[in-house]
């Protein structure tokens, strides 16, 4: 009987080990299935985060475009202000010269139009020249 007990004990151990092996194999399959599901969830999460990040990036790009447009507007306004200020500064520096040039031009036009001859003959009459001129001395 000892042999049959030993044999049955040995058979029970083998049966127990087979059951444990089957249970471990089943748990391994379940674990692999869960790992695949976790990987799938991880991929979905990454895609969702990428979509959210993409939305945020698009929002930031829109804000950046608006800010750049505002900067361009402000720079052009500044350039106009600087241009006007430079023009007035030039005019202040060159104004007296411009006025003198315009006055000289207008005086030249008046002299050519005959106004200068009238002024010269009045000077001669008032000085007692009588309006006559000599070859050596044209004006009095």
Secondary structure, DSSP 8 states (H G I E B T S, - for coil): -HHHHHHHHHHHHHHHHHHHHHHHHHHHHHHHHHHHHHHHHHHHHHHHHHHHHHHHHHHHHHHHHHHHHHHHHHHHHHHHHHHHHHHHHHHHHHHHHHHHHHHHHHHHHHHHTTHHHHHHHHHHHHTT-TT---SS-S--
